[in-house]
Amino acid sequence: MPPASRKPNDEDRDPRASERLPLGWARMYALVLEFLAYLAVLGYAGWWLDERRGWEPWGLLTGLLAGTAVGLYRMIRESKRLGL
């Protein structure tokens, strides 16, 4: 049978590909959780400042925007490091 019409089987696949997949998924989930943690912590800090200083709603908005910016920065930096 010509190689072009043959279906790939287990012998043709890279044996390391299945080992890399779960680790890649775990890294991506970790990045998402890290993003959410930055958002939650900085959002809470902004809310706390709103309650203490009476800055409503600027503390919360600033905290959420800062959390989003830091989280996105970390996600982009880590994805470049991983080569994604």
The 8 nearest C-alpha neighbors of each residue, nearest first, counted from 0:
[[1, 2, 5, 4, 3, 6, 7, 8],
 [2, 0, 3, 4, 5, 6, 7, 8],
 [1, 3, 5, 4, 0, 6, 7, 11],
 [4, 2, 1, 5, 6, 0, 7, 11],
 [5, 3, 2, 1, 6, 0, 7, 8],
 [4, 6, 2, 3, 7, 1, 0, 8],
 [7, 5, 8, 4, 3, 2, 11, 9],
 [8, 6, 11, 5, 9, 12, 10, 4],
 [7, 9, 10, 11, 6, 12, 5, 13],
 [8, 10, 11, 12, 7, 13, 14, 6],
 [9, 11, 8, 12, 7, 13, 14, 6],
 [12, 10, 9, 8, 7, 13, 14, 6],
 [13, 11, 9, 10, 14, 8, 7, 16],
 [12, 14, 15, 16, 11, 17, 10, 9],
 [15, 13, 16, 12, 17, 18, 10, 9],
 [14, 16, 18, 13, 17, 19, 12, 20],
 [17, 15, 19, 18, 13, 14, 20, 12],
 [16, 18, 20, 15, 19, 14, 21, 13],
 [17, 19, 15, 16, 20, 21, 22, 14],
 [20, 18, 16, 22, 17, 21, 23, 15],
 [19, 21, 23, 17, 22, 18, 24, 16],
 [22, 20, 24, 23, 19, 25, 18, 17],
 [21, 23, 25, 19, 24, 20, 26, 18],
 [24, 22, 26, 20, 25, 21, 19, 27],
 [23, 25, 21, 27, 26, 22, 28, 20],
 [24, 26, 22, 28, 23, 27, 21, 29],
 [27, 25, 29, 23, 24, 28, 22, 30],
 [26, 28, 30, 24, 29, 25, 23, 31],
 [27, 29, 31, 25, 30, 26, 32, 24],
 [28, 30, 26, 32, 27, 31, 33, 25],
 [31, 29, 33, 27, 28, 32, 34, 74],
 [30, 32, 34, 28, 33, 29, 35, 27],
 [33, 31, 35, 29, 34, 30, 36, 28],
 [32, 34, 36, 30, 31, 35, 29, 37],
 [35, 33, 70, 31, 37, 32, 36, 30],
 [34, 36, 38, 32, 33, 37, 39, 31],
 [35, 37, 33, 39, 38, 34, 40, 32],
 [38, 36, 66, 34, 40, 35, 39, 70],
 [37, 39, 66, 35, 36, 41, 40, 42],
 [38, 40, 36, 42, 37, 41, 43, 35],
 [41, 39, 43, 37, 42, 38, 36, 44],
 [40, 42, 62, 44, 66, 43, 38, 39],
 [43, 41, 62, 63, 39, 45, 44, 40],
 [42, 44, 46, 40, 45, 41, 39, 47],
 [43, 45, 41, 47, 42, 46, 40, 48],
 [46, 44, 59, 58, 62, 48, 42, 43],
 [45, 47, 59, 49, 43, 48, 44, 58],
 [48, 46, 44, 50, 49, 45, 43, 51],
 [47, 49, 51, 45, 50, 46, 52, 58],
 [50, 48, 54, 46, 53, 55, 58, 47],
 [49, 51, 47, 48, 53, 52, 46, 54],
 [52, 50, 48, 49, 53, 47, 54, 46],
 [51, 53, 49, 54, 48, 50, 55, 47],
 [54, 52, 49, 50, 55, 51, 48, 56],
 [53, 55, 49, 52, 57, 58, 56, 48],
 [56, 54, 49, 57, 53, 58, 59, 50],
 [55, 57, 59, 58, 54, 60, 49, 46],
 [58, 56, 60, 55, 59, 54, 61, 49],
 [57, 59, 45, 61, 49, 60, 56, 48],
 [58, 60, 45, 46, 62, 61, 57, 42],
 [61, 59, 57, 63, 62, 58, 64, 56],
 [60, 62, 64, 58, 59, 63, 57, 65],
 [63, 61, 42, 45, 41, 59, 65, 60],
 [62, 64, 42, 66, 60, 65, 61, 38],
 [65, 63, 67, 61, 66, 62, 60, 68],
 [64, 66, 68, 62, 67, 63, 61, 69],
 [67, 65, 38, 37, 63, 69, 41, 64],
 [66, 68, 64, 70, 65, 69, 38, 71],
 [67, 69, 65, 71, 66, 70, 72, 64],
 [68, 70, 72, 66, 71, 67, 65, 73],
 [71, 69, 34, 67, 73, 72, 68, 66],
 [72, 70, 74, 68, 73, 69, 67, 75],
 [71, 73, 69, 75, 70, 74, 76, 68],
 [74, 72, 76, 70, 71, 75, 77, 69],
 [75, 73, 71, 77, 76, 72, 78, 70],
 [76, 74, 78, 72, 77, 73, 71, 79],
 [75, 77, 73, 79, 74, 78, 72, 80],
 [76, 78, 80, 74, 79, 75, 73, 81],
 [77, 79, 81, 75, 83, 80, 76, 74],
 [80, 78, 82, 76, 77, 81, 83, 75],
 [79, 81, 77, 78, 82, 76, 83, 75],
 [82, 80, 78, 79, 83, 77, 76, 23],
 [83, 81, 79, 80, 78, 77, 76, 75],
 [82, 78, 81, 79, 80, 77, 75, 23]]
